[in-house]
Amino acid sequence: MKTTAAPGWGSTYLTATPAGDVDLHPVDQFAVQQTLARYAFALDQQDLVALEGVLTEDATWTFTIAGAVDLGPFVGRAAILDFVRGAMDAQTDQQGPGNPSP
């Protein structure tokens, strides 16, 4: 089965793999999908313990907000978690464990 790798997704050990078609065994493809789902759910639920569980020690995180503001790279699990923790603490316009509904 072939799948398409999106630019920007991956870990530092994948930097040699260009975006495009990647030949993955269905079991591996499912594992990637599950990891991405756990990552997204952890962010949505503001669950730093779960987020820590999906990040590798050498993870690198870079992202763009609204197509205009580039943030990162944040290098290493601890740096990523520190940034996310600070962002969650500062964000008051979202519901979640740290910001219950009124």
C-alpha positions as CSV (number, residue, x, y, z in Angstrom):
1,M,0.0,0.0,0.0
2,K,1.3,3.5,-0.8
3,T,0.5,6.6,1.2
4,T,1.6,10.2,0.9
5,A,3.9,11.8,3.4
6,A,3.0,15.4,4.2
7,P,5.8,17.9,4.3
8,G,6.5,18.8,7.9
9,W,5.4,15.5,9.5
10,G,7.9,13.2,11.0
11,S,10.8,13.1,13.3
12,T,14.4,14.1,12.9
13,Y,15.3,10.6,11.7
14,L,13.0,11.0,8.7
15,T,14.7,14.1,7.3
16,A,16.2,12.1,4.4
17,T,12.7,11.0,3.3
18,P,11.2,13.6,0.9
19,A,7.4,14.3,0.9
20,G,5.6,12.2,-1.6
21,D,4.8,8.5,-2.0
22,V,6.0,6.2,0.8
23,D,5.6,2.5,0.5
24,L,4.2,1.3,3.9
25,H,3.0,-2.0,5.0
26,P,-0.7,-1.7,6.1
27,V,0.3,-2.5,9.7
28,D,2.8,0.3,9.7
29,Q,0.4,2.7,8.1
30,F,-2.2,1.9,10.8
31,A,0.5,2.5,13.5
32,V,1.2,5.9,12.0
33,Q,-2.5,6.8,11.8
34,Q,-3.0,5.8,15.5
35,T,0.0,7.8,16.6
36,L,-1.3,10.9,14.8
37,A,-4.7,10.4,16.3
38,R,-3.2,10.0,19.8
39,Y,-1.2,13.2,19.2
40,A,-4.2,15.2,18.0
41,F,-6.4,13.9,20.8
42,A,-3.7,14.7,23.4
43,L,-3.5,18.3,22.2
44,D,-7.3,18.7,22.0
45,Q,-7.7,17.3,25.5
46,Q,-4.7,19.3,26.8
47,D,-3.3,16.0,28.1
48,L,0.4,16.6,28.5
49,V,1.0,13.0,29.8
50,A,-0.5,11.5,26.6
51,L,1.4,14.0,24.4
52,E,4.6,13.0,26.1
53,G,3.8,9.4,25.2
54,V,3.7,10.1,21.5
55,L,6.7,12.3,21.2
56,T,10.2,10.8,20.8
57,E,13.0,12.2,22.9
58,D,14.6,13.8,19.8
59,A,11.3,15.1,18.3
60,T,11.4,18.5,16.5
61,W,8.3,20.6,16.3
62,T,7.7,23.5,13.9
63,F,4.4,24.9,12.9
64,T,2.6,27.9,11.3
65,I,-0.3,29.8,12.9
66,A,-2.9,31.0,10.4
67,G,-0.4,30.8,7.6
68,A,1.5,33.8,8.9
69,V,3.4,33.2,12.1
70,D,6.1,30.6,12.1
71,L,7.0,29.1,15.5
72,G,9.9,26.8,16.3
73,P,11.7,24.7,15.8
74,F,11.3,23.3,19.3
75,V,13.9,20.6,19.6
76,G,13.4,17.7,22.0
77,R,10.4,16.3,23.9
78,A,11.0,18.5,26.9
79,A,11.2,21.8,24.9
80,I,8.0,20.9,23.0
81,L,6.1,20.0,26.2
82,D,7.4,23.3,27.9
83,F,6.1,25.3,24.9
84,V,2.7,23.5,24.8
85,R,2.3,23.8,28.6
86,G,2.9,27.5,28.4
87,A,0.5,27.9,25.5
88,M,-2.2,26.0,27.3
89,D,-1.8,28.1,30.4
90,A,-1.9,31.3,28.4
91,Q,-4.9,30.3,26.3
92,T,-8.2,31.4,27.9
93,D,-10.5,31.2,24.9
94,Q,-10.7,27.4,24.7
95,Q,-12.5,24.9,26.9
96,G,-10.5,22.0,28.3
97,P,-9.2,20.6,31.5
98,G,-7.4,23.9,32.3
99,N,-10.3,26.1,31.1
100,P,-13.7,24.6,32.0
101,S,-16.8,26.0,30.5
102,P,-18.4,28.9,32.5
